[in-house]
Amino acid sequence: MSEIDSETTAPRRAARTSGRAGGRASRIAARAAALPEEMRPVRPGLSGGSYKPLSDADIKKIHDAAMDALEVIGLADAPQSGIDLMTKAGAILGDDGRLRYPKSVIEDTLAIACKEITLHGRDEQFDMQLSGKKVHYGCAGAAVQMAEVEEGTYRDSNLEDLYRAAQIVQVMDNIHFFQRPIVARDVLDNLEMDLNTIYACCAGTTKHIGTSISEPHHLPKMAELMYMIAGGEDKFRARPFVSNSNCFVVPPMKFATESCEAMESAIRAGMPVLLLSAGQAGATAPAPLAASIVQAVAECLAGLVYVNALKPGHPAIFGTWPFVSDLRSGAMSGGSGEQALLTAACAQMHHYYGLPGGAAAGIADAKMPNMQSGWEQGISNTLAGMAGLNMVYEAVGMHASLLGFCQESLILGNDMLGQALRCVRGIEVTDEKVSIDVIKQVCLEGPGHFLGHQQTLDLMQTEYVYPKTADRLSPKEWEEVGRPEPLVEATKRKKEIWANAPKTLIDRQIDSEIRAKFNIYV
């Protein structure tokens, strides 16, 4: 049963039941009933696409400019292995060391690139189908500090924080995947950090996990751990539940040599990859929003050539992640309206190529969960979803322009994403739903309102989303039940989740074997 659907607001609203308990009791009972997945008002994979900041002509201009950039400018600093792969696929290595891509090379790559990807969870119910305009929201990032709302302070992030965040995400219905959002700064050895990151994520959630690779030579040990958790290499390759988030470029228009080598290893190990281009407009990408999209598209197309030259049709997410600068200071402004526009426009470019894609939304520049973070996260997540972005990364939890992470923001963000998904779903206009029969019955024959009508009861769960933490009480009722505040309620819910969560979601026998082989910190 869902986080939203399974728990009603009945305890908080007990004061209102006097005198009309019968009607309210029936409505509460109806709302508490479990719904099949397909009947829930919001769910993973709802199709967006109604919001289009770019016209068809705009998209074509961006595409043409990206193709020109690949052919004229190209990318520098590819590792020799990448040069060998991509020149064999038709890229041209210039005397200046830059790889350039004729249009025919891009077209050939697009013809063989994977157009539909399944990102698997260890639990099949969390599998995500990436195609078309299906929308999924989740975590991502590399925050190095934690926002502690009870103290109002920041501190260094650690592995325990990552594990606890995974536990929260496991029970949040509107957070569909868990790409590592926190750097475990207490694990000083990079290999042990990579290994413990995978372990902590898998111990806390059975949803799909994304992680980075600090150094290419770490991959064999990381693969060994993933294969053990899966119950064997063959099982992992059949259902890879961990993907590699790979910053394969250093904008503008240069490959990140070691990351590319790590990407090659990840592909050979059977991991899906996120091709992540994260230029910052006005700094490492051009200041015009359209030109920053051009650069991101060009870089990701080059990455797509790379992946498919190594393994045709390998699952690769087209990760155009252009960010925004506050040009007064140069600081990142991930919570800006410009960021929301960029992300939505990137979704349109993904659709143009017919590729599964991802981009960033939900970033708050605010340091704590407050009104500023609410509008920053809500606007960008809603526009991203309505644009039909397949993977909305960094959707919840991220503060201080990605430097900070907050556990309570996962819980508050689950409510926020429920509302965003409801906007993505839109309004179904059918003959039944626009029929005036019920209006006629209520107005001419009935009580003059729709509160107790069977149609209202039938639709109260399937048509409407009910937040778990957000406050919808009247001022009088709010006073009567002790003035509940969403942030305080989120902290309580956080502690409840941690108190009741299993210590690990990894099979106990396998867990023992892992601990005998690896230095596990959790």
Steps between C-alpha positions, in 0.01 A plus 500: 500500500636844415646756738227743396207263465562279802511771766219751524479829676236360736699534826572868438140572409331316782361827633289542191317169519243610755149506355590352164697191594300268279572677174861571589560144616381365167726736312799411716430130447482553126825692495680243718421211266800375301495579130647300217803672347319592179222678694720719719472871426877525446763234432838451333510536125210739445535661157572872484573717200228765520753772583728600210723805547661436159319515167572242230708763321696567820578131541625475142727803547651351816552166327666658197729710721599192704584309182710793378681515835587131477624532145692828537615510866491139614615376839849480649673272751343163421702207637680295237246220539222747421688642205542150358131420546360824363733533201404147405136618512584790264616785724802691371804571719652838415859612530388701802395181680129575476250242379250636249179331398353514149121511498486150356673364812235654726220375277643147496532506879144620550380213280652236732472674838273348765159669480332323793673427829383311805674614814450214740446502871597199707128482562315472168226735615754784475604434139486816288422498128682787331350589164289768340393760756469280808603689814697376802626707791796419721808601695844586369791727573817503703421714802785533747298645787182417688235754597387422855163668534458453876830677569486732200859410414712333235753220552709265286308212340588140581419144400233461766317796346500326162367176648228685693395693189461173313275369776274802464486477121400134524159599643442820302266414212574806291879462514557233240876444508800566722807638331759573766431856626768519772877454510615286792770734624586279796627224268842633402618224268338551155463130424338431835274801447383365163436156647326629811287737293358204307453299818330781695258570214410132456465446875247782515291462184404250231428778249737562210831650610741730321858562603824640367843336477788692656774328301485252209694227678231487773248343266602131537448512877179699462371249245588213732293660776203567270512142370501367858197710595319379188578136576735456204641683200244349266216628717643849512550513124141383449364766737766767566373695799795741520583749225811714455450875516790613285627855449677394181562858389663806652309784335561670270551225242765284666488138608577417863769241437477292819120515508493369143720209600270430795201515264657239273550270800144556621358411158706181488374413850138527383407831663268747324665840473383857541689721254518813710591837349479768768621831364411817689354778286722804508795303639573164336218537248381800295282757676203480254269226623457366147876481441555318829253237377691482169823422684339240728333327205825497301695354791239230567481405132877449505457286811234300324743428215753387761260260674363346182844463346592289801172308528222574247163549667635514855259675741614863516295788642540825307596721793493862390538683835575865419503706817450872559725765651396812684696728269538763770725271701569189292333283764281213392127573508337159468171626644450765233226528240772481235602159635141381478480614138832338407399166645161499328659596168751217535210257531378620160841433348492145638161448336633641173765227491269233639747431781442428869624811676560660834571845638506684832209665679394555858820672607454755776737788548336545842706351782207352691149377416301824490282706269791572265590133465133420446460723198843410361438125520134510407530710186790313342368154585156581362633645174739206457220252549255683276769512232519119514854460636566128550737535796472806721820492701569695821124542540501488879732560792746739340574839656767771481531459122591129539748549785250393766255216555207476741325180614177683583491635145456144374177472696373848416615444142295182474188713553625760254570237234152359550358837401745529208401155375135598521578791269686261268198272485276788397122498464324207339209627291265209425130479425442361846696774676331788319151351526247737656294214643650531848474880495135464398433249775663711773343828390150383414449194718766491770643700787661772290859388566726213390664409833316174557440404141622159387698654217694708750574195714600299194747763380647625826799265477543462128460867401659678796837488679510544878827625650635320803681785671367823352240690706151559360320579824299814564658741751251389768567131445873564483484660845288217639748228403810676628613711205676226300781629278606299191870517581444378856276222371766403246759466775264276696434289191873472431563358846208258467637366172845451644362328810294253297723437196678165468871521579580383150307406187783273387455126555653414838719218371627714214552787741723282716701397196537861393622605843757218499639622165467879523556763768139607551454808718121501546 
